[in-house]
């Protein structure tokens, strides 16, 4: 089955919000819908802040990854930090995580 990693768009805000809710629930992080919605909207509308990626396995959404951009003098430029990474339980231990990190490393 093919794994595809595609940039999330504003049209997919509700899908991404659901994935964030699942991740926070899994990791025991308090989820506030309004705060998360505002944050994701800002990220999706302003690509200079970072990117959100949807991870697809076949026809299903397996998870998501968010990287945020900053600046680091040591690198003399932009720095990307992975702030969120979540795979739904049925998609773990299939190599999707490694594929995702390889993809994002090249994308950055």
C-alpha positions in Angstrom: 0.0 0.0 0.0 1.3 3.4 -0.9 2.1 6.1 1.6 1.6 9.7 0.5 2.5 12.8 2.5 0.7 15.9 1.2 0.6 19.5 2.5 -2.6 20.3 4.4 -4.7 23.1 3.1 -7.3 25.4 4.8 -10.0 23.2 3.3 -8.8 20.4 5.5 -8.8 22.3 8.7 -11.5 20.1 10.3 -9.7 16.9 9.3 -6.4 18.2 10.8 -8.2 19.5 13.9 -9.6 16.0 14.5 -6.2 14.4 14.2 -4.7 17.0 16.6 -7.6 16.1 19.0 -6.7 12.4 18.7 -3.0 13.0 19.3 -3.7 15.2 22.3 -6.0 12.6 23.8 -3.4 9.9 23.2 -0.6 11.9 24.8 -2.7 13.3 27.7 -2.5 16.9 26.5 -5.4 19.2 27.3 -7.3 20.0 24.0 -9.0 23.4 23.5 -10.9 23.4 20.3 -10.9 27.2 19.8 -7.2 27.6 20.5 -6.2 24.7 18.3 -8.5 25.9 15.5 -7.0 29.4 15.6 -3.5 28.1 15.7 -4.0 25.7 12.8 -5.8 28.4 10.8 -2.8 30.7 11.2 -0.4 28.0 10.2 -2.4 27.0 7.1 -2.9 30.6 6.0 0.7 31.7 6.6 3.3 29.3 5.1 6.2 31.4 6.6 5.2 29.9 10.0 5.6 26.3 9.0 3.7 23.5 7.4 1.1 20.9 8.2 1.3 17.6 6.4 -1.4 14.9 6.1 -0.1 11.3 5.9 -2.2 9.0 3.7 -1.9 5.2 3.5 -3.9 4.0 0.6 -7.3 5.8 0.8 -7.1 6.5 4.5 -5.6 9.3 6.5 -3.0 7.7 8.7 -1.8 10.8 10.6 -0.2 14.2 10.4 3.0 16.1 11.0 3.5 19.8 11.7 6.9 21.6 11.3 7.4 25.2 12.5 10.0 27.6 11.1 12.3 29.7 13.1 15.8 31.2 12.7 19.1 30.0 14.2 22.3 32.0 14.1 24.3 28.7 14.3 22.8 27.6 11.0 22.9 31.2 9.6 19.3 30.8 8.5 15.9 29.1 8.8 15.3 26.2 11.1 12.4 23.7 11.0 11.3 22.0 14.1 8.8 19.2 14.2 6.2 20.2 16.7 3.5 17.5 16.2 3.7 14.0 14.8 0.9 11.5 15.1 0.0 8.2 13.5 -3.3 6.6 14.2 -2.8 3.2 16.0 -3.7 1.0 13.0 -0.8 2.6 11.0 2.0 2.2 13.5 4.9 -0.2 13.1 4.5 -0.3 9.3 7.5 1.9 8.4 5.2 5.0 7.9 7.0 7.0 10.6 10.4 6.4 8.9 9.0 7.3 5.5 7.5 10.5 6.9 10.7 11.6 8.6 12.7 10.9 5.4 10.2 12.9 3.4 10.1 15.9 5.8 13.9 16.0 6.0 14.1 16.3 2.2 11.3 18.8 2.1 13.1 21.0 4.6 
